[in-house]
């Protein structure tokens, strides 16, 4: 069973956090989002995962960075000082090392593969450092073919293993089968929109998608 992996999206707002919660629930994993941007409403993805699943605090690993601005990490860290003339320091890669945890682990990235964590460190380069496989989350509808195939090409060029692609959203008549033929990686299915997000509904989706079988090594 692949039980230590990185969840990355093809774009913003594609459902990485819901999929991460699905995996945390199904794998019995710890959750870690090393860089959280966009805390203007006071709630981050760590808080959402914990609330949805009612997880004990020890299953949630604190972020390395919690940044207020809803922008790319490299810019959010610069804005953190509030001084445009003397911006805050860039993210320290040493703080992004995997936590000393040996069991199942789901790592959720901030944004997509080529998002800059700092101007000299792209997200995909940090993923290479972690040496964990990637589960790619993509939206199910229009535009996903281009975004998904480009993301898979970037991963392939860097020889990063891909567990598979999970689409998120209303089922599309053709996108899943097209990606099965062109993507060159396992397609894990399509996570349907949920009326409520909680441990029960996510467990139902885990079973319906047969992810225990599909994530076998």
C-alpha positions as CSV (number, residue, x, y, z in Angstrom):
1,X,0.0,0.0,0.0
2,X,1.3,3.5,-0.9
3,X,0.8,5.2,2.4
4,X,3.3,8.1,2.3
5,X,2.6,10.5,-0.6
6,X,2.3,14.1,-1.7
7,X,-1.0,15.6,-2.9
8,X,-0.5,18.2,-5.5
9,X,-3.0,19.9,-7.8
10,X,-3.0,20.9,-11.4
11,X,-4.3,24.4,-10.5
12,X,-5.7,26.4,-7.7
13,X,-9.1,25.4,-6.1
14,X,-9.1,21.9,-7.6
15,X,-9.9,20.2,-4.3
16,X,-6.5,19.2,-2.9
17,X,-7.6,19.5,0.7
18,X,-10.8,17.4,0.2
19,X,-8.7,14.7,-1.5
20,X,-6.1,15.0,1.3
21,X,-8.8,14.4,3.9
22,X,-10.0,11.5,1.9
23,X,-6.6,9.9,2.0
24,X,-5.9,10.7,5.6
25,X,-9.2,9.0,6.4
26,X,-8.7,6.0,4.2
27,X,-5.0,5.4,5.1
28,X,-5.2,6.3,8.8
29,X,-2.5,8.8,8.0
30,X,-1.1,11.9,9.6
31,X,-1.6,15.2,7.7
32,X,1.0,17.8,7.0
33,X,0.7,21.0,4.9
34,X,4.2,22.5,5.2
35,X,3.3,25.9,3.7
36,X,-0.2,27.4,4.3
37,X,-1.0,30.7,2.5
38,X,-4.3,32.5,2.8
39,X,-5.2,32.8,6.5
40,X,-7.2,36.0,6.2
41,X,-10.4,34.3,7.5
42,X,-8.4,32.6,10.3
43,X,-8.9,29.0,9.0
44,X,-6.3,27.1,7.1
45,X,-6.4,23.7,5.4
46,X,-5.0,22.0,8.5
47,X,-8.0,23.3,10.5
48,X,-10.5,22.1,7.8
49,X,-9.1,18.6,7.7
50,X,-9.2,18.4,11.5
51,X,-12.7,19.7,11.6
52,X,-14.0,17.4,8.8
53,X,-12.5,14.3,10.2
54,X,-12.6,15.2,13.9
55,X,-9.0,14.1,14.2
56,X,-7.0,14.1,17.4
57,X,-4.4,16.9,17.5
58,X,-1.5,14.4,17.2
59,X,-2.7,13.3,13.7
60,X,-2.1,16.9,12.4
61,X,1.5,18.0,12.0
62,X,1.8,21.8,12.4
63,X,2.8,23.8,9.3
64,X,6.3,25.0,8.8
65,X,4.9,28.3,7.6
66,X,1.4,29.9,8.1
67,X,1.2,33.0,5.9
68,X,-1.7,35.4,5.8
69,X,-1.8,36.5,2.1
70,X,-3.8,34.3,-0.4
71,X,-0.9,34.4,-2.9
72,X,2.0,32.3,-4.0
73,X,4.3,31.3,-1.1
74,X,7.3,33.3,-2.4
75,X,5.2,36.4,-2.4
76,X,3.3,35.7,0.8
77,X,6.5,35.3,2.8
78,X,7.8,38.6,1.4
79,X,4.5,40.3,2.4
80,X,4.6,38.9,5.9
81,X,6.6,41.8,7.3
82,X,4.1,44.3,6.1
83,X,6.9,46.5,4.8
84,X,7.2,46.9,1.1
85,X,10.6,48.4,1.3
86,X,12.0,45.7,3.6
87,X,10.0,42.5,2.7
88,X,10.2,39.4,4.9
89,X,12.8,36.8,4.5
90,X,12.2,34.0,1.9
91,X,11.2,30.5,3.1
92,X,13.9,28.4,4.6
93,X,14.1,25.0,2.8
94,X,15.6,23.4,6.0
95,X,12.2,24.0,7.6
96,X,10.5,22.0,4.8
97,X,12.2,18.7,5.5
98,X,9.8,15.8,6.1
99,X,8.8,15.5,9.8
100,X,10.3,12.6,11.7
101,X,7.2,10.4,11.4
102,X,7.4,6.8,10.1
103,X,3.8,5.9,9.6
104,X,1.3,6.8,6.9
105,X,1.6,10.5,5.9
106,X,-0.2,12.7,3.5
107,X,1.6,15.9,2.5
108,X,-0.5,18.6,0.9
109,X,1.3,21.2,-1.2
110,X,0.5,24.9,-1.5
111,X,-0.6,25.3,-5.1
112,X,0.6,23.5,-8.2
113,X,3.9,21.9,-9.2
114,X,5.6,25.0,-10.6
115,X,4.5,27.4,-7.9
116,X,7.6,29.2,-6.5
117,X,8.2,28.6,-2.8
118,X,11.0,31.1,-3.3
119,X,12.4,32.5,-6.5
120,X,15.1,29.9,-6.5
121,X,12.9,26.9,-5.4
122,X,9.9,25.6,-7.2
123,X,7.3,23.4,-5.5
124,X,8.3,20.5,-7.8
125,X,11.9,20.8,-6.8
126,X,10.9,20.5,-3.1
127,X,8.9,17.4,-4.0
128,X,12.1,15.9,-5.5
129,X,13.8,16.5,-2.2
130,X,11.1,14.7,-0.3
131,X,11.4,11.6,-2.5
132,X,7.8,10.7,-2.1
133,X,5.3,9.7,-4.9
134,X,2.7,12.2,-6.0
135,X,-1.0,11.9,-6.2
136,X,-2.2,14.5,-8.7
137,X,-5.6,16.2,-8.2
138,X,-7.3,17.6,-11.3
139,X,-10.7,19.2,-11.9
140,X,-13.1,16.9,-13.8
141,X,-14.4,19.4,-16.3
142,X,-13.3,21.7,-19.2
143,X,-9.6,22.6,-19.3
144,X,-8.4,19.7,-17.3
145,X,-6.8,17.8,-20.2
146,X,-4.2,20.5,-20.8
147,X,-3.5,21.2,-17.2
148,X,-3.2,17.5,-16.2
149,X,-1.1,16.5,-19.2
150,X,1.3,19.4,-18.6
151,X,1.6,18.5,-14.9
152,X,2.3,14.9,-15.7
153,X,4.9,15.9,-18.3
154,X,6.7,18.1,-15.6
155,X,6.7,15.2,-13.2
156,X,7.9,12.7,-15.8
157,X,10.8,15.0,-16.8
158,X,12.0,15.1,-13.2
159,X,11.5,11.3,-12.7
160,X,9.0,11.8,-9.9
161,X,6.8,8.7,-9.4
162,X,3.1,9.3,-9.8
163,X,0.6,7.2,-7.8
164,X,-2.2,8.3,-10.1
165,X,-4.6,11.1,-11.0
166,X,-7.8,11.7,-9.1
167,X,-10.4,13.9,-10.8
168,X,-12.6,16.1,-8.6
169,X,-16.0,17.4,-9.5
170,X,-19.0,16.3,-11.5
171,X,-18.4,13.3,-13.8
172,X,-17.4,14.3,-17.3
173,X,-18.4,12.1,-20.3
174,X,-14.9,11.9,-21.9
175,X,-12.1,13.4,-19.8
176,X,-11.4,10.4,-17.6
177,X,-11.1,8.0,-20.5
178,X,-9.0,10.5,-22.5
179,X,-6.5,10.9,-19.6
180,X,-6.4,7.1,-19.2
181,X,-5.2,6.8,-22.8
182,X,-2.8,9.8,-22.9
183,X,-1.6,10.3,-19.3
184,X,0.5,7.2,-18.9
185,X,-0.3,6.9,-15.2
186,X,-3.2,5.2,-13.3
187,X,-6.5,7.1,-13.2
188,X,-8.0,6.7,-9.8
189,X,-11.5,7.8,-10.7
190,X,-13.6,10.9,-10.0
191,X,-14.5,12.2,-6.6
192,X,-18.1,13.4,-6.8
193,X,-19.2,16.7,-5.2
194,X,-20.3,16.0,-1.6
195,X,-23.3,17.6,0.1
196,X,-21.3,17.4,3.4
197,X,-17.7,16.7,4.0
198,X,-17.1,14.5,7.0
199,X,-15.5,11.2,8.0
200,X,-18.6,9.2,7.0
201,X,-19.0,10.7,3.5
202,X,-15.3,10.5,2.8
203,X,-15.2,6.8,3.9
204,X,-18.1,6.1,1.5
205,X,-16.2,7.7,-1.4
206,X,-13.0,5.8,-0.4
207,X,-14.9,2.5,-0.7
208,X,-16.8,3.5,-3.8
209,X,-13.6,4.5,-5.6
210,X,-11.9,1.3,-4.4
211,X,-8.8,3.3,-3.4
212,X,-7.5,0.6,-1.0
213,X,-7.1,-1.6,-4.1
214,X,-5.8,1.1,-6.4
215,X,-3.2,2.4,-4.1
216,X,-1.6,-1.0,-3.7
217,X,2.1,-0.7,-4.4
